[in-house]
Amino acid sequence: MKKYYLIILIVLQIGLLHAQLPKMYYADTTSVGLPFSKDPSVIKFKGRYLMYYSIKSPKTGNGMDGWKIGISESNDLYNWKKIAEVTPAAVYEAKGLCAPCAKVIDGKVHIFYQTYGNFEKDAICHAFSDDGLSFTRNNSNPIFHPTGNWTNGRAIDAEVYKFKHKYFLYFATRDPSGKIQKQGVATAPGNTDFKRSDWTQAADSSILYPKYPWEGECIEAASIIKKGNTLYMFYAGAYNNAPQQIGVAKSKDGISWTRLSDKPFITNGKPGEWNESESGHPGIFEDSDGKTYLFFQGNNDKGRTWLLSNKKIGWNASGPYVLKD
């Protein structure tokens, strides 16, 4: 009899584990032999979904170098298969590249990404592709880093969005001491080819700075969508595994932002859940049918592994809300 009780207990535990897992539960395991994918950005291109994300190289020693970009495809936004990588191909990328922002612009896939492992010298770069897999670098790379006494010069976590006939480049930077991560913005003309000389810093100060306890010492990973005449920014608050969680702010001009709440929009999971350590680095995606999905990263082991998931997002007069699967 004890044997049967034990079997039932095991079955129940397995069922509980699966009940805690989201519909999308994906990670690239090809690089370091463990589930490890961060910083998701999703597009629809030529009839399929492509997801770009950060992965580590096995050579990584101090955690700050050896990064590259993975590419996976899907036909349903939940089941993904890796198909390619973007690896370092220029001197300025020698220590790594990551945190891609993918956009379809004039029939091509553009990625805006960062160098990594150079600390305050890390900057935003740009590349483009006809097939979404093989990329040509912008000749003027790196295309942007911030200046002024409000920043240490670093620029990471690019997000590019066209609004009011201009392109807005959102980026995370740090204060001069290198301690506080915060949000900045630059703009370029609507007819830009994204070269370095086209970008102008739009504010000589942070446009979103850690304010609430849950945001800790970090605001990063802006992801933008427009509803009506309002921009909504999904952003990550607090450093990785602090825990990092996701907030939302809104703007009418792309520069001045107001938070929707003093609480996170997406929280980290409960003890034992797959995202106990964090729900972070959002990537908002609007499908061709108008439905929206919020992609994000999570883990429950303080960053030893990283997995990607998504949630369906609905909209009302107050802004976004999470839909049930």
C-alpha positions, 0 to 999 in steps of 0.5 A: 500500500505504501508503494501505491501512495508513493507513486500517487505522490510522485504523479501529483508532484509531476502534475504540479510542476507542469501546472506551474510551467507557462505555455511558452517555456523555451531556452537555447541549450546549444551554447553552454549545455544548459538552458540559457537565453536572455533579452527576447525580441520577436518579429514576424517576417516573411510568414514566420516568427523570429525571436532574437535573444542573448546567449553566452559563449562557452569561453565566457570567464568573468560573465562580461564577455563571450556573448552572442545572439541566437535566432529561433523560429516559430509558427505559433509564438509558443514552440521555438526552434533555433536556426542561426546565430549572430556572432562577433564579426568586427573589432568593436564586437570582439568581447561580445554582442547581445540584447538585440532589438529586432525591427522589420523596416522597408522589407528588411530585418534590422537589429539594434544591439550592444557591445558587451564586456567593455563596461562604460565603453559599451555602445549601441550598434546596428545591422540589417538583413534580407533574410533575418539570419545573415546580417551586414553591419552599419559602417558607422558602428557603434552608432550611439553612446550618450554624453554629458555629466549625467552618464558614464557614457555606457549605452545598452539594451537598445529599443528603436521605435518610429513615432511622429516621423522620427526614430526614437532610440531608448537605451540604458546607461549608468550614472557617473559612478557606475552604480545606478542604471537608468533610461535615456533617449536619442532621436534620428530623422524618419528617413535615416539609415541609422548611421552614427551622425543621424542620432541626437541625444534628446535629453541631457538627463534620464527619462526614467530613473529608479524610484520605487523600492521594487525598482532597486538601483536599475531601470533598463530594457525598455520595449515600446508599443503605441496604442492610439496616440500614446506610447507605452514602455514596458521596462525592467526594474532592479538588477537581475535576480534582485528580483528583476520585475516588469513595470509600465510607463506611458508618454505622449511625446516619447521623452516625458514618461509617467508610470502607470503604477507604483507596483510591478506589472509582471512580478517574479514567481512564487517560491518553487516556480520557474521564475522565482528569481525574476521576471525580467527584460520585457519585449512587447510584440504586436502581431499582424492581427493586432494581438499583443504578447509580452516576452520576458526572461526568468529563472529560479536559480539566481541566473545559473539558467535563463528561460524565455516565456510570454503572456498575452496582453489586453488593452483598455482605457487604463492601459495594458493588462494580462490575459489568461492563456 
